[in-house]
């Protein structure tokens, strides 16, 4: 299984979207500073995940969520999740 995930930085409240095959390992990498891009804004909380059968499906969804329309969809997903 492959996952896309949305994290929120507890330091500056910014969102980070990514994909992985091992969600727990990847979250640990973000929170321990192993992940170069997010190391300065840790710690993170996991807000949302989706599961896919193939890596290509997950990467395609991740790429979409990083577009303007995708960011709007993330806002809606998180708004609906919190209400």
Secondary structure, 3 states (H helix, E strand, C coil): CEEEEEEEECCCCCEEEEEECCHHHHHHHHHHCCCCCCHHHCCEEEEEEEEECCHHHHHHHHHHHCCHHHHHHHHHHHHHHHC
